[in-house]
Amino acid sequence: MLSLKEIRSTFLDYFGDNGHAVTPSAPLVPQSDPTLLFVNAGMVPFKNIFTGAETRFAPRAVSSQKCVRAGGKHNDLDNVGYTARHLTFFEMLGNFSFGDYFKEGAIEFAWTLIDKHFQLPKDRLLVTVYAEDEEAPVLWRKIAGFSDDRIIRIPTSDNFWSMGDTGPCGPCSEIFYDHGPSVAGGPPGSPDEDGDRFMEFWNLVFMQFDQSADGGRVSLPKPSIDTGMGLERFSTIMQGVHSIYEIDLFKNLIAASVELTGVKAEGQHAPSHRVISDHLRSSCFLIADGVTPSNEGRGYVLRRIMRRAMRHAHILGAQDPLMHRLVPALVEQMGAAYPELVRAQPVLVETLRQEEERFRRTLGRGMTLLEEATAGLSAGGVLSGETAFKLYDTYGFPLDLTQDAVRAKGLTVDLEGFDTAMDRQRQMARESWAGSGQTAQSAEWFALRDRLGATMFTGYDDISGAGETLALVRDGAVVDAAEAGETVEALFDMTPFYAESGGQAGDRGEVEWAGGRALVVDTQKQAGDLFAHTLEIKQGRLAVGDKVTLAVDAERRLRTRANHSGAHLLHAALRHVLGPHVAQKGQMVDGERLRFDFSHGGPLTPDELDRIEAEVNAVIRQNQLARTEVMAPDEAIAAGAVALFGEKYGDSVRVLTLGRALEGEGAYSVELCGGTHVGRTGDIGLFKIVSEGGVAAGIRRVEALTGEPARRFLLDQAAVAKALADQFKVPVAEVPARIDALVAERRKLERDLVEAKKQLAMGGGGGASSVETIAGVQFDGRVVEGVSPKDMRPLVDEARKRLASNGIVAYAAVNEGKASIAVALTADLVGRFNAADLARAAVVAMGGQGAGGKPDFAQGGAPDGVKAAEGVAAVKAALAG
């Protein structure tokens, strides 16, 4: 029996030995198509090669590609856990030919692997071909020796694959395994084909046509091959099982789930363990590739997957968050093949833990509501749409989670009622929004947009220019003029001022007109493409229709351009050094510094920061011309430009190219961006990272400086080092060692001081000390001076050890005018007395509010150190009483 790992390596090694470039799996977030939710098939990373948009690749490739089908058109989420074959995350093994070999080569490679390497019995195999494909049946007979009854012609689109309504397409041939007559189902193309007896495990796609919009097809000049074999599905064949959840990988993950929950994966509990094991894989791989749980886009799909698994953990009776405790089991199973799991393990654990804790706070109440709502329903009943919407709106239950929960009882959800409730909420939100001052103001801006048209931006080429005043807005109302001392928002027919967008701050500067002058303190977009200049009128009167001269603050614009271009280089360097999972999650650039947020599984090491900084500065030193082109979004993405998922792009976009690749050919950075940038990379001058840290689960932030601010920062750092060196009277290079020695010396002195205070306190300090017997119990009570609350515990612990048994210690301390009390009991007295109760009585006697702790140790404090002795007396009284 071959393990899943052995099957994967056999497949990759076989094709690698036959001239295929062994290609690592691409991230689950598509790198060349921001409109696609997730990579859902093995060919997606090669899409541009198949379409001819990209040619920089070997003629043959093989991969084991990570795939997720849990949203959009390809969504298997609802079936996971209840069928033998559905998964949200799976690996797709595939071999690809880009104009190299075609049908005969693909069939020969497939048959040799199946027959010679995996040694599947021939009498258990059959294949399907497209009915109009006359070549494929001949090749199967020739290469594999299949008789005609083993080659099934399929006349439908099931055996004709296309990339879309237009583009590359062609017939395909699927290979099936017969599980035998003991399993229900018929061969493909028969009325019983939906049964489980015959299982398709490999699809060979022969891309030989280019389909036009009218449905016509012409032959491709270079026919290509795209194949796909589901690794988990094929593993069931090689391991002699019928369910994916019985293969070695899932048996190990389910075993970990069983161990942590204490519930066997049998009967009604089996689906829950399956859901958890599958969704654990999807969640972890998505997080490792930069997706974070949220309420929109990819993050929302991730949250749905996570919450579905967490609800099943609740069904199994898990008292504490479960998912994050399963991460080590997944890393053990798949970390060797996918090292991104190992790198991201800390953030996987923390993200899952936080999300489950958040969901558990509402899960219990939501499930109670669901139980009450379904209590009177029998199998076949329908849960009201209002209840499903309340679960969604109040308790954060996605609709499919509610459907999944009621399905176990044989119920369905009133989807029409749910949609009605959702529409009602949206309408209420619109009405509420319509009544707000901001919306009234927004409506005014849109009215101005309809009347005036878009602002013409001239700032890509100029930082000054002439314009006409088209409108003035003060406190949300349109006005005809503004006087000196007033602040207004002004619209001009054209402007060189950049309005804040894409993370670049709006320009500042000055506006002048006959007899008047104003400062531009900000520039913002309104109603999509109106550039609103916030003016502080310094002199004169500005009226609609006045001709003006606009001048951007040139120095600030130059610094902003350098920071914005630096952010692009930083993005590219992060991807080079950390991996392609890095995705931009936000940025802000202005004339002072740049801030860049990105997805990554943990803190960056000093070595990684150094390599990133070095790469950016290397590209700066190239002093290459920055190239900006305007093209259609699809054309830009096909050319390799980095685009952001969820961004709305117009009919044309600006594509910025910066620098040469440090290794190989091509550009260093190519991104879609509408901001302003340097003319040459050398204009950035210098790049220096000043901070790196986390801002959310799986999201890191880098702040950096460029140009003169970066130089000043380095000078300031050097000045600090020089000052320390002068003070220590050592060379600058020896300053760190000198500081380490001083820190070690200080820690030793602090320890010595604590010990001295302890010895002083134990020697009498501020009051008499003796062990006395009260109500048959040894009691050691005293008042000590100058001991801080944090040092009280070791003091009473030491005294308790001396008593050994049948003893209670109560020390009150006076420190900086305040009082504190610590009470400790020997183990044999716990149950008879309670340290927390005794400490509480002492604190009240000292004028405080209360104490906290455990039955064997507790402490508390009070504001007046004069009453410390009263605290000890209160403990004695409690014992005596």
Secondary structure, 3 states (H helix, E strand, C coil): CCCHHHHHHHHHHHHHHCCCEEECCCCCCCCCCCCCCCCCCCCHHHHHHHHCCCCCCCCEEEEEEEEECEECCEECHHHCCCCCCCCCEEEEEEEEECCCCCHHHHHHHHHHHHHHHCCCCHHHEEEEEECCCCHHHHHHHHHHCCCHHHEEEECCHHHEEECCCCEEEEEEEEEEEECCCCCCCCCCCCCCCCCCCEEEEEEEEEEEEEECCCCCEEEEEEEEEEEEEEHHHHHHHHCCCCCHHHCHHHHHHHHHHHHHHCCCCCHHHHHHHHHHHHHHHHHHHHHHCCCCCCCCHHHHHHHHHHHHHHHHHHHCCCCCCCHHHHHHHHHHHHCCCCHHHHHHHHHHHHHHHHHHHHHHHHHHHHHHHHHHHHCCCCCCCEECHHHHHHHHHHHCCCHHHHHHHHHCCCCEECHHHHHHHHHHHHHHHHHHHHCCHHHHHHHHHHHHHHHHCCCEECCCCCCEEEEEEEEEEECCEEECEEECCCEEEEEECEECCCCEECCECCCCEEEEECCEEEEEEEEEEECCCEEEEEEEEEECEEECCCEEEEEECHHHHHHHHHHHHHHHHHHHHHHHHHCCCCCEEEEEECCCCEEEEEECCCCCCHHHHHHHHHHHHHHHHHCCECEEEEECHHHHHHCCCECCCCCCCCCCEEEEEEEECCCCCCEEEEEECCCCCCCEHHHHCCEEEEEEEEEECCEEEEEEEEHHHHHHHHHHHHHHHHHHHHHHCCCHHHHHHHHHHHHHHHHHHHHHHHHHHHHHHHCCCCCCCEEEEECCEEEEEEEEECCCHHHHHHHHHHHHHHHCCCEEEEEEEEECCEEEEEEEECHHHECCECHHHHHHHHHHHCCCCCEEEECCEEEEEECCHHHHHHHHHHHHHHHHC
